Amino acid sequence: MKNLYIDFDGVILDTITVLYEEAKRQEYDINDKEFYEKFNYKCILKDKYVINDSINCIQKLIDSNKFNIGILTHCHSIKEAEDKIKYIRKHFEDITIIICPKSVSKTKIIHTKDAIL
C-alpha cells in the first residue's frame, strides 16, 4: 500500500488566508515568527474553514483501504501543533499525524519513495 500524506493548511482548512489577513491587520510581516508564536490557532481551527468537504473526502479515502494515510503539517510552535492535533482527532480517531517544524522541509521528515504528498 502506498503512503498518502495530506497537507493541512490550505488543503484541509483554509488557515493560510485567515493567518495572512490577521498578520496584515496586526501589522506583522507574514514571515514574522513572533506573530505565529503568539497567534491563537483555536480561532481558525474550526469546521467553518473546511475546504471542499475535505474531512468527508479524507474519510472516504480511509474507508477505501487503498492508502496508508497521514496528515503532514508544518507548525510554527508547539501550541499550534497541539491545537492541530486536537482538531484532527476530533474528526479522525486513528490517523497518523506528522508535525513538521516550519524550518524543515516536509520531504526531510517522511519517507518519500513511492509516497504521495
C-alpha positions in Angstrom: 0.0 0.0 0.0 1.3 3.5 -0.9 1.7 6.2 1.7 -0.6 9.2 1.1 0.4 12.3 3.1 -2.3 15.1 3.2 -1.3 18.6 4.0 -3.3 20.5 6.5 -3.1 24.3 5.8 -4.7 25.2 2.5 -5.8 21.6 1.9 -8.0 20.6 4.8 -8.7 24.0 6.3 -8.3 27.5 4.8 -6.0 28.7 7.5 -3.5 30.5 5.3 -5.9 33.1 4.1 -7.0 33.9 7.7 -3.5 33.9 9.0 -2.3 36.3 6.3 -5.3 38.7 6.9 -4.7 38.7 10.6 -1.0 39.3 10.2 -1.7 42.2 8.0 -4.3 43.6 10.4 -1.9 43.4 13.3 0.8 45.0 11.0 3.1 41.9 11.1 5.1 40.7 8.1 3.7 37.3 7.1 7.1 35.8 7.8 7.4 37.1 11.3 7.9 34.2 13.6 6.7 36.2 16.6 3.2 36.6 15.0 2.8 32.8 14.6 4.1 32.0 18.1 1.5 34.4 19.6 -1.4 33.5 17.4 -4.4 31.8 18.9 -4.9 28.9 16.4 -8.1 27.7 18.1 -9.9 30.6 16.4 -9.1 29.3 12.9 -9.2 25.5 13.6 -12.9 25.3 13.1 -15.2 23.4 10.7 -16.3 26.6 9.0 -12.9 26.8 7.4 -13.1 23.3 5.8 -12.1 23.3 2.2 -14.2 21.4 -0.4 -15.6 18.9 2.1 -12.1 17.7 2.8 -13.0 16.0 6.1 -15.5 13.7 4.3 -13.2 13.2 1.4 -10.4 12.0 3.7 -12.8 9.7 5.5 -13.7 8.1 2.1 -10.0 7.6 1.4 -9.6 5.9 4.8 -12.6 3.7 4.2 -11.2 2.7 0.8 -8.2 1.0 2.4 -6.1 1.8 -0.6 -3.5 4.0 1.2 -1.7 4.4 4.4 -2.9 7.9 5.2 -1.2 10.5 7.3 -1.8 14.2 7.9 1.5 16.1 7.4 1.6 19.6 8.6 4.1 22.4 9.2 3.9 24.1 12.6 5.4 27.3 13.8 5.1 26.4 17.5 4.2 23.6 19.9 0.9 25.3 20.7 0.0 25.3 17.0 0.9 21.6 16.8 -1.2 20.8 19.9 -4.2 22.6 18.6 -4.0 21.0 15.1 -3.7 17.6 16.7 -6.9 18.2 18.8 -8.7 19.4 15.7 -7.7 16.4 13.7 -8.5 13.9 16.5 -12.0 15.4 16.7 -12.6 14.1 13.2 -10.3 11.1 12.9 -9.7 8.9 15.9 -6.9 6.8 14.4 -4.9 8.6 11.7 -1.2 9.3 11.6 -0.4 12.9 12.3 3.1 14.1 11.4 4.2 17.5 12.8 7.0 19.2 10.8 8.8 22.3 12.1 8.3 25.2 9.7 12.0 25.5 9.2 12.3 21.9 7.9 11.2 20.6 4.5 8.4 18.0 4.7 10.5 15.8 2.4 13.1 15.6 5.2 10.6 14.2 7.7 8.9 11.4 5.7 10.0 8.5 3.6 9.2 9.9 0.1 9.9 7.0 -2.1 6.7 5.8 -3.7 4.7 8.2 -1.5 2.1 10.7 -2.5 2.0 14.2 -1.0 
